[in-house]
């Protein structure tokens, strides 16, 4: 058992513009095929770069505060109790941003399918995950590549 409002963080990210604290809820409760993380996002911060998954779908549930959710349709605010799903594929592209003056707490739930490819439309990067789903705590391949770096199939 674990609590959505715990404060004993499993991970802290402190990249400029992408600072948050995280409870790896799925791991704590022994989930194997579902990922779930509680994030606290401070004002002015983003969760992750704008992205979408080819194999996994995700769902956002806002627990406290207000976040701005960026999707292919644009941006919209989501507050306490709001839930949004992000299907696999380009139509599920998303990013969570805190433009409010208070911290926001939200739950992200995802399937844990691998292999997985994630795309980052703003930068053209591609994430490749094999032997482990994104966020899984086990050995495997996790690589981020320049999507423009294309080579012919039969080279070498």
C-alpha positions as a printed NumPy array, in Angstrom:
array([[  0.   ,   0.   ,   0.   ],
       [  1.154,   3.56 ,  -0.685],
       [ -0.374,   7.018,  -0.464],
       [ -0.901,   9.55 ,  -3.284],
       [ -0.02 ,  12.367,  -0.885],
       [  3.233,  10.929,   0.485],
       [  6.3  ,  13.176,   0.479],
       [  9.094,  10.592,   0.603],
       [ 10.151,  11.062,  -3.027],
       [ 11.624,   8.302,  -5.187],
       [ 13.057,  10.687,  -7.768],
       [ 13.877,  14.363,  -8.099],
       [ 14.514,  15.993, -11.48 ],
       [ 16.193,  19.382, -11.574],
       [ 16.796,  20.216, -15.236],
       [ 16.172,  23.873, -16.162],
       [ 12.464,  24.143, -16.968],
       [ 11.844,  20.491, -16.056],
       [ 12.051,  20.343, -12.258],
       [  9.749,  17.986, -10.329],
       [  9.554,  15.449,  -7.541],
       [  8.142,  11.96 ,  -8.106],
       [  6.651,   9.037,  -6.212],
       [  6.924,   5.829,  -8.265],
       [  3.558,   4.592,  -7.092],
       [  3.338,   1.583,  -9.419],
       [  6.661,   0.231,  -8.164],
       [  5.722,   0.853,  -4.544],
       [  2.558,  -1.219,  -4.812],
       [  4.108,  -3.99 ,  -6.913],
       [  2.442,  -3.246, -10.283],
       [  4.094,  -4.997, -13.224],
       [  1.983,  -4.087, -16.27 ],
       [  0.875,  -0.638, -15.132],
       [  3.083,   2.309, -14.402],
       [  1.873,   5.022, -12.06 ],
       [  3.731,   8.039, -10.747],
       [  2.689,  11.005,  -8.637],
       [  4.455,  14.219,  -9.61 ],
       [  4.654,  17.561,  -7.869],
       [  5.392,  20.244, -10.414],
       [  6.42 ,  23.693,  -9.22 ],
       [  5.242,  26.906, -10.905],
       [  6.971,  27.607, -14.213],
       [  8.059,  23.987, -14.732],
       [  7.18 ,  21.312, -17.317],
       [  6.849,  17.575, -16.756],
       [  8.785,  16.315, -19.775],
       [  9.393,  17.477, -23.333],
       [  6.312,  17.318, -25.59 ],
       [  6.124,  13.676, -26.73 ],
       [  4.029,  10.695, -27.734],
       [  4.423,   6.932, -27.45 ],
       [  3.918,   4.346, -30.185],
       [  3.12 ,   1.416, -27.843],
       [  1.907,   2.867, -24.547],
       [ -1.021,   4.992, -23.546],
       [ -1.083,   7.283, -20.542],
       [ -3.652,   8.997, -18.35 ],
       [ -3.299,  12.175, -16.299],
       [ -5.368,  12.776, -13.151],
       [ -4.913,  16.127, -11.408],
       [ -4.871,  15.731,  -7.619],
       [ -4.106,  19.314,  -6.531],
       [ -3.633,  22.633,  -8.283],
       [ -3.999,  23.538, -11.94 ],
       [ -1.845,  22.415, -14.862],
       [ -1.838,  23.38 , -18.513],
       [ -1.969,  20.34 , -20.784],
       [ -0.498,  20.717, -24.257],
       [ -1.859,  18.325, -26.913],
       [ -2.102,  18.406, -30.719],
       [ -5.374,  20.343, -30.285],
       [ -3.634,  23.124, -28.32 ],
       [ -3.464,  23.936, -24.635],
       [ -6.122,  23.631, -21.941],
       [ -6.149,  23.946, -18.179],
       [ -6.944,  20.967, -15.974],
       [ -7.691,  21.206, -12.256],
       [ -8.337,  18.983,  -9.277],
       [-10.219,  15.854, -10.297],
       [ -9.791,  16.323, -14.052],
       [ -8.625,  13.278, -16.028],
       [ -7.229,  13.169, -19.56 ],
       [ -6.047,  10.17 , -21.589],
       [ -3.261,  10.151, -24.157],
       [ -3.607,   7.267, -26.63 ],
       [ -0.62 ,   5.734, -28.383],
       [  0.381,   7.547, -31.563],
       [  0.719,  11.182, -32.634],
       [ -2.829,  12.016, -31.531],
       [ -1.712,  11.257, -27.951],
       [  1.158,  13.769, -27.887],
       [  1.239,  15.658, -24.614],
       [  3.112,  17.798, -22.112],
       [  2.132,  18.995, -18.644],
       [  3.05 ,  22.577, -17.69 ],
       [  2.493,  24.453, -14.436],
       [  1.672,  28.086, -15.281],
       [ -0.13 ,  28.623, -11.969],
       [  1.348,  30.314,  -8.903],
       [  1.107,  27.192,  -6.704],
       [  2.645,  23.71 ,  -7.017],
       [  0.471,  21.09 ,  -8.737],
       [  0.242,  17.382,  -7.875],
       [ -0.884,  14.903, -10.495],
       [ -0.969,  11.172, -11.131],
       [  0.272,   9.719, -14.438],
       [ -0.805,   6.147, -15.166],
       [  0.548,   4.219, -18.157],
       [  0.7  ,   0.819, -19.712],
       [  4.205,  -0.685, -19.568],
       [  4.542,  -2.221, -23.033],
       [  7.97 ,  -2.782, -24.532],
       [  9.631,  -2.47 , -26.913],
       [  8.591,   1.16 , -27.181],
       [  9.408,   4.117, -29.382],
       [  8.655,   7.653, -28.239],
       [  8.844,  10.702, -30.49 ],
       [  9.586,  14.276, -29.46 ],
       [  8.099,  16.563, -32.145],
       [  9.69 ,  19.812, -30.886],
       [ 13.262,  18.5  , -31.118],
       [ 12.923,  15.691, -33.669],
       [ 14.382,  13.194, -31.175],
       [ 13.331,   9.56 , -30.961],
       [ 13.46 ,   7.444, -27.788],
       [ 13.981,   3.7  , -28.132],
       [ 13.215,   1.355, -25.219],
       [ 13.81 ,  -2.415, -25.417],
       [ 14.012,  -4.988, -22.649],
       [ 12.296,  -2.455, -20.417],
       [  9.324,  -0.15 , -20.727],
       [  9.94 ,   3.586, -20.287],
       [ 10.373,   4.228, -16.574],
       [ 10.822,   0.543, -15.706],
       [ 13.452,  -0.275, -13.117],
       [ 15.24 ,  -3.16 , -14.827],
       [ 18.106,  -3.554, -17.304],
       [ 17.441,  -2.864, -20.935],
       [ 18.118,  -0.395, -23.687],
       [ 17.089,   3.222, -23.392],
       [ 18.486,   5.459, -26.148],
       [ 17.582,   8.924, -27.354],
       [ 18.484,   9.538, -30.973],
       [ 18.451,  12.366, -33.492],
       [ 15.479,  11.505, -35.689],
       [ 17.137,  13.214, -38.68 ],
       [ 20.13 ,  10.841, -38.555],
       [ 19.022,   8.396, -41.236],
       [ 21.351,   5.887, -42.912],
       [ 20.636,   3.53 , -45.812],
       [ 19.429,   0.067, -44.806],
       [ 22.307,  -1.832, -46.48 ],
       [ 25.195,   0.389, -45.291],
       [ 27.979,  -1.691, -43.7  ]])
